Amino acid sequence: MKVSGITALAILILMGVAGAAPFAYVTNSDSNNISVIDTATNKVTATVDVGYHPAGIAVNPDGTKAYVVNSYDDTVSVINTTKNKVIATVKVGTYPQKIAVSPDGKKVYVTSFSNNTVSIIDTETDKVTATVPVGNFPSGVAVSPDGKKVYVTNSGGDSTNFTGTVSVIDATTNTVVATIPTGNNSLGVAVSPDGTKAYVMNSNIYRDSTATISVIDISTNEVTDTVSIGDIPCGVAVSPDGKKVYVSIQYLSNSLTGAVNIIDTSTNKVTATVPVGKAPCGIIVTPDGTKVYVVNCASHTVSVIGTATSRVTDTVKVGIYPAKVAIGHFMDSDVTDQSITTNSTVTEDIEVGNTANISSEEINAVELNNSKNNDSDSDNNSSDGNESSNNNSTPGFGLLGGLACLYGGWRLRNK
């Protein structure tokens, strides 16, 4: 009975973890905070104060930390995602824009628009360990799935020349090993899950030109195709299966009604356009590929698109002028001895019972994803209804993502 009980408990916990949903993190640029959305319910479960005018955001691979770029005070806020609290603040380059985490979670890359550099943060020490010069006005950044290369979009030359490029950084030497010409105002980049393609978003925000997506063959560092898209794209994301690219379009037909263009990667053609909120910016796909989260800057909302129907299925109210969104999968760090005590005990009992074949990695997942409620009482003393006192959902597995655009909000306000 002991063997059967432990085995059943392990299976139930694993089933619960597998069925859990991750959280989406949204930067609110004028609220100076982060909205945390439970993707299972599409409800805001917490609000975390950060620095001045938050922009880019990324979550580390194990989901324990979120990194937020504060563009107006030149810092990165490090958030403990279990507590939903800022635990460190890192000074980076001037006017930082976007951010990406390496697949092993050991490095964070931050673009600095004003001084043409990328700051590299060591996640163990939360210190900048290297600064890499790149092209003019860098904005977007993405890391290859193997962690060996970093792709940085440089929006252009000077106030009259915005011909963009992509700087390719060798992650081992922290040097630029290639520069790839792309299109006008290259502001965002996303890498396919198989690491073969990079999709670069070229905007027409500053001058009359055609907005495009440049498709880069990573093996040759050459643009192999160019896809025409709608006016003022401001976010790009690739689906987990690599079959679709989603591009947020800020102004459709010269209005404030936004949309998302869906590109079929097998043909590099736009196959659908989905209306969303006003001035959409950041965009990300859930780890299971079933939903797309789109930040609507002027609507102060997030549109949720169902990928099966290519229609908006939900709308989530967030903070003021939201800009970016990232999704992280979680392995709970608040582990106690109240359920499964050791890997060896559980593994041995399961093997003796011959009722399940669960690897040691899965047992680790069982332990790590046990329950975060054991110490929640000590942290649930906030008076804000959206604070972490409401954050009692257990997140699950997924992929990292984070992309969006500050420039649309700037133009929107001027307009």
DONUVO-195117 format. One record per residue (C-alpha): residue number from 1; residue in three letters; x, y, z. Coordinates in steps of 0.2 Angstrom, whole numbers. Last residue first. Layout:
BEGIN
   num   residu      px      py      pz
   NUM      ALA       X       Y       Z
...
END
This chain:
BEGIN
   num   residu      px      py      pz
   415      LYS       0     310    -164
   414      ASN      14     313    -152
   413      ARG       7     301    -139
   412      LEU       5     288    -153
   411      ARG      22     291    -159
   410      TRP      30     287    -143
   409      GLY      19     272    -139
   408      GLY      24     265    -156
   407      TYR      42     268    -152
   406      LEU      43     257    -137
   405      CYS      41     240    -146
   404      ALA      38     222    -141
   403      LEU      46     205    -139
   402      GLY      48     192    -125
   401      GLY      49     173    -125
   400      LEU      54     158    -116
   399      LEU      47     141    -118
   398      GLY      35     132    -108
   397      PHE      31     121     -92
   396      GLY      18     124     -79
   395      PRO      13     137     -67
   394      THR       4     134     -51
   393      SER     -10     147     -47
   392      ASN     -10     155     -30
   391      ASN      -6     173     -35
   390      ASN     -20     183     -27
   389      SER      -9     187     -12
   388      SER       4     192     -25
   387      GLU      -4     209     -27
   386      ASN     -19     213     -38
   385      GLY     -30     217     -23
   384      ASP     -17     229     -17
   383      SER     -17     229       2
   382      SER      -2     217       3
   381      ASN       0     205      17
   380      ASN       1     189       7
   379      ASP      19     186       9
   378      SER      20     177      26
   377      ASP       4     167      22
   376      SER      12     161       6
   375      ASP      25     150      15
   374      ASN      17     133      12
   373      ASN       7     139      -3
   372      LYS      20     136     -16
   371      SER      16     118     -19
   370      ASN      25     103     -26
   369      ASN      33     109     -43
   368      LEU      51     106     -38
   367      GLU      48      89     -30
   366      VAL      38      83     -45
   365      ALA      50      91     -57
   364      ASN      64      82     -49
   363      ILE      54      66     -50
   362      GLU      53      69     -69
   361      GLU      72      71     -70
   360      SER      74      55     -61
   359      SER      64      46     -74
   358      ILE      46      40     -71
   357      ASN      41      22     -77
   356      ALA      26      18     -68
   355      THR      17       3     -59
   354      ASN      32      -8     -57
   353      GLY      29      -7     -38
   352      VAL      47     -10     -34
   351      GLU      52       3     -47
   350      ILE      40      16     -40
   349      ASP      46      13     -22
   348      GLU      65      15     -28
   347      THR      62      31     -37
   346      VAL      52      39     -23
   345      THR      65      35     -10
   344      SER      80      40     -21
   343      ASN      72      57     -26
   342      THR      69      62      -8
   341      THR      55      68       3
   340      ILE      39      68      -7
   339      SER      25      77       1
   338      GLN      28      88      16
   337      ASP      46      89      15
   336      THR      46     107       8
   335      VAL      50     114      -9
   334      ASP      48     133     -12
   333      SER      58     134     -28
   332      ASP      43     130     -39
   331      MET      48     125     -57
   330      PHE      40     137     -69
   329      HIS      38     141     -87
   328      GLY      40     158     -93
   327      ILE      30     170    -104
   326      ALA      35     187    -109
   325      VAL      25     203    -114
   324      LYS      30     221    -119
   323      ALA      23     238    -120
   322      PRO       8     242    -108
   321      TYR       2     260    -109
   320      ILE      -6     260     -92
   319      GLY      -9     244     -83
   318      VAL     -18     228     -87
   317      LYS     -36     223     -93
   316      VAL     -36     206    -101
   315      THR     -46     203    -117
   314      ASP     -51     185    -122
   313      THR     -54     174    -137
   312      VAL     -47     185    -151
   311      ARG     -48     175    -167
   310      SER     -35     165    -177
   309      THR     -47     149    -175
   308      ALA     -34     136    -169
   307      THR     -22     149    -164
   306      GLY     -33     157    -151
   305      ILE     -29     175    -149
   304      VAL     -28     183    -132
   303      SER     -28     202    -133
   302      VAL     -19     212    -119
   301      THR     -26     228    -113
   300      HIS     -21     246    -110
   299      SER     -31     251    -126
   298      ALA     -17     262    -132
   297      CYS      -3     250    -129
   296      ASN     -12     234    -134
   295      VAL      -1     219    -129
   294      VAL      -4     203    -139
   293      TYR      -4     186    -131
   292      VAL      -5     172    -143
   291      LYS     -13     155    -138
   290      THR     -13     137    -143
   289      GLY       6     135    -146
   288      ASP       9     124    -131
   287      PRO      23     136    -125
   286      THR      11     151    -127
   285      VAL      15     163    -141
   284      ILE      22     181    -138
   283      ILE      18     198    -144
   282      GLY      23     216    -138
   281      CYS      16     231    -147
   280      PRO      -2     233    -152
   279      ALA      -8     251    -155
   278      LYS     -27     249    -151
   277      GLY     -34     232    -148
   276      VAL     -34     216    -159
   275      PRO     -40     213    -177
   274      VAL     -32     196    -184
   273      THR     -24     196    -202
   272      ALA     -22     179    -210
   271      THR     -11     170    -223
   270      VAL       4     182    -224
   269      LYS      16     173    -235
   268      ASN      34     166    -231
   267      THR      29     150    -240
   266      SER      34     137    -227
   265      THR      35     150    -213
   264      ASP      16     154    -215
   263      ILE      15     172    -209
   262      ILE       1     178    -197
   261      ASN      -2     197    -196
   260      VAL      -9     204    -180
   259      ALA     -20     219    -180
   258      GLY     -22     236    -173
   257      THR     -36     249    -174
   256      LEU     -28     266    -171
   255      SER     -32     271    -189
   254      ASN     -21     274    -205
   253      SER     -26     258    -213
   252      LEU     -20     247    -199
   251      TYR      -9     256    -186
   250      GLN       1     246    -173
   249      ILE       4     229    -182
   248      SER       9     215    -172
   247      VAL      18     201    -181
   246      TYR      15     182    -178
   245      VAL      27     170    -187
   244      LYS      20     152    -190
   243      LYS      27     135    -193
   242      GLY      41     135    -181
   241      ASP      33     122    -170
   240      PRO      34     133    -154
   239      SER      26     148    -164
   238      VAL      38     162    -169
   237      ALA      36     180    -162
   236      VAL      37     198    -169
   235      GLY      32     215    -161
   234      CYS      30     233    -167
   233      PRO      25     233    -185
   232      ILE      22     250    -191
   231      ASP      10     248    -207
   230      GLY       6     230    -213
   229      ILE      18     217    -219
   228      SER      29     213    -234
   227      VAL      39     197    -232
   226      THR      58     197    -237
   225      ASP      67     181    -241
   224      THR      84     173    -240
   223      VAL      93     186    -230
   222      GLU     111     180    -227
   221      ASN     120     174    -211
   220      THR     124     158    -220
   219      SER     119     145    -207
   218      ILE     107     157    -199
   217      ASP      97     159    -215
   216      ILE      89     176    -211
   215      VAL      71     180    -216
   214      SER      68     199    -216
   213      ILE      50     204    -211
   212      THR      44     220    -219
   211      ALA      37     237    -217
   210      THR      38     247    -234
   209      SER      44     265    -233
   208      ASP      39     282    -229
   207      ARG      50     287    -214
   206      TYR      51     285    -195
   205      ILE      39     271    -191
   204      ASN      42     261    -207
   203      SER      47     246    -197
   202      ASN      59     231    -201
   201      MET      55     216    -190
   200      VAL      69     202    -192
   199      TYR      65     184    -192
   198      ALA      79     173    -189
   197      LYS      80     155    -196
   196      THR      89     138    -193
   195      GLY      88     138    -174
   194      ASP      75     124    -173
   193      PRO      64     135    -162
   192      SER      65     149    -174
   191      VAL      74     165    -169
   190      ALA      64     181    -166
   189      VAL      70     199    -170
   188      GLY      64     217    -167
   187      LEU      68     235    -172
   186      SER      76     235    -189
   185      ASN      72     253    -195
   184      ASN      73     250    -213
   183      GLY      78     233    -220
   182      THR      91     220    -217
   181      PRO     110     221    -219
   180      ILE     119     207    -209
   179      THR     134     210    -198
   178      ALA     145     195    -193
   177      VAL     157     190    -179
   176      VAL     152     203    -166
   175      THR     162     199    -150
   174      ASN     157     192    -133
   173      THR     170     178    -135
   172      THR     159     163    -130
   171      ALA     142     171    -135
   170      ASP     148     175    -153
   169      ILE     138     191    -157
   168      VAL     128     193    -173
   167      SER     124     211    -177
   166      VAL     108     213    -187
   165      THR     107     228    -199
   164      GLY      95     242    -202
   163      THR      95     257    -215
   162      PHE      88     271    -205
   161      ASN      97     285    -213
   160      THR      90     303    -210
   159      SER      92     304    -191
   158      ASP     107     293    -191
   157      GLY     112     276    -195
   156      GLY      99     262    -193
   155      SER      88     251    -182
   154      ASN     102     239    -176
   153      THR      94     222    -172
   152      VAL     104     211    -161
   151      TYR     106     192    -163
   150      VAL     115     182    -150
   149      LYS     125     166    -155
   148      LYS     130     151    -145
   147      GLY     115     148    -134
   146      ASP     110     132    -143
   145      PRO      92     139    -145
   144      SER      99     155    -153
   143      VAL      98     171    -142
   142      ALA      87     186    -147
   141      VAL      89     205    -146
   140      GLY      79     219    -153
   139      SER      84     238    -151
   138      PRO     101     243    -156
   137      PHE     103     262    -161
   136      ASN     118     261    -172
   135      GLY     127     244    -173
   134      VAL     136     234    -160
   133      PRO     148     237    -146
   132      VAL     148     223    -133
   131      THR     148     227    -114
   130      ALA     154     213    -102
   129      THR     152     207     -85
   128      VAL     137     217     -79
   127      LYS     133     211     -62
   126      ASP     118     201     -56
   125      THR     130     189     -47
   124      GLU     123     172     -53
   123      THR     114     180     -68
   122      ASP     129     187     -76
   121      ILE     123     202     -85
   120      ILE     129     206    -103
   119      SER     126     224    -109
   118      VAL     124     226    -127
   117      THR     130     242    -135
   116      ASN     125     257    -146
   115      ASN     126     270    -133
   114      SER     108     277    -135
   113      PHE      99     261    -139
   112      SER     106     250    -125
   111      THR     102     232    -129
   110      VAL     101     220    -114
   109      TYR     108     202    -114
   108      VAL     106     191     -99
   107      LYS     117     176     -95
   106      LYS     117     160     -85
   105      GLY      99     155     -89
   104      ASP     105     140     -99
   103      PRO      95     145    -114
   102      SER     102     163    -113
   101      VAL      90     176    -107
   100      ALA      84     191    -119
    99      ILE      81     209    -116
    98      LYS      75     224    -125
    97      GLN      76     243    -124
    96      PRO      90     251    -113
    95      TYR      91     270    -114
    94      THR     109     271    -108
    93      GLY     119     256    -104
    92      VAL     116     244     -89
    91      LYS     114     246     -70
    90      VAL     107     231     -61
    89      THR      93     231     -48
    88      ALA      90     216     -37
    87      ILE      77     206     -28
    86      VAL      61     214     -35
    85      LYS      46     204     -28
    84      ASN      33     192     -36
    83      LYS      37     180     -22
    82      THR      38     164     -34
    81      THR      43     175     -49
    80      ASN      58     183     -40
    79      ILE      60     199     -50
    78      VAL      77     206     -56
    77      SER      74     224     -62
    76      VAL      86     230     -76
    75      THR      92     248     -76
    74      ASP      95     263     -87
    73      ASP      83     275     -77
    72      TYR      71     279     -92
    71      SER      72     262    -100
    70      ASN      68     251     -86
    69      VAL      72     233     -93
    68      VAL      63     219     -84
    67      TYR      71     202     -80
    66      ALA      60     189     -73
    65      LYS      66     175     -62
    64      THR      62     157     -56
    63      GLY      55     152     -73
    62      ASP      67     138     -76
    61      PRO      72     145     -93
    60      ASN      74     163     -87
    59      VAL      60     176     -90
    58      ALA      61     191    -102
    57      ILE      55     209    -102
    56      GLY      58     224    -112
    55      ALA      50     241    -108
    54      PRO      48     248     -90
    53      HIS      46     267     -89
    52      TYR      55     270     -72
    51      GLY      59     255     -61
    50      VAL      48     240     -55
    49      ASP      32     238     -45
    48      VAL      25     221     -46
    47      THR       6     218     -49
    46      ALA      -1     201     -46
    45      THR     -15     188     -51
    44      VAL     -21     197     -67
    43      LYS     -34     185     -74
    42      ASN     -33     175     -91
    41      THR     -39     160     -82
    40      ALA     -26     147     -87
    39      THR     -14     160     -94
    38      ASP     -12     167     -76
    37      ILE      -7     185     -80
    36      VAL       6     195     -70
    35      SER       5     214     -73
    34      ILE      22     223     -71
    33      ASN      25     240     -65
    32      ASN      30     258     -69
    31      SER      12     263     -72
    30      ASP      17     273     -88
    29      SER      27     259     -96
    28      ASN      16     244     -91
    27      THR      27     228     -93
    26      VAL      17     212     -96
    25      TYR      22     195     -88
    24      ALA      12     180     -94
    23      PHE      11     165     -82
    22      PRO      12     147     -86
    21      ALA      -2     135     -86
    20      ALA      -4     119     -76
    19      GLY     -10     102     -84
    18      ALA       8      95     -84
    17      VAL      10     100     -66
    16      GLY      -6      92     -61
    15      MET      -3      76     -70
    14      LEU      15      75     -62
    13      ILE       7      78     -45
    12      LEU      -6      64     -48
    11      ILE       7      52     -54
    10      ALA      18      55     -39
     9      LEU       4      53     -27
     8      ALA      -1      37     -36
     7      THR      16      30     -34
     6      ILE      18      35     -16
     5      GLY       1      26     -12
     4      SER       5      11     -22
     3      VAL      22       8     -13
     2      LYS      15      12       4
     1      MET       0       0       0
END
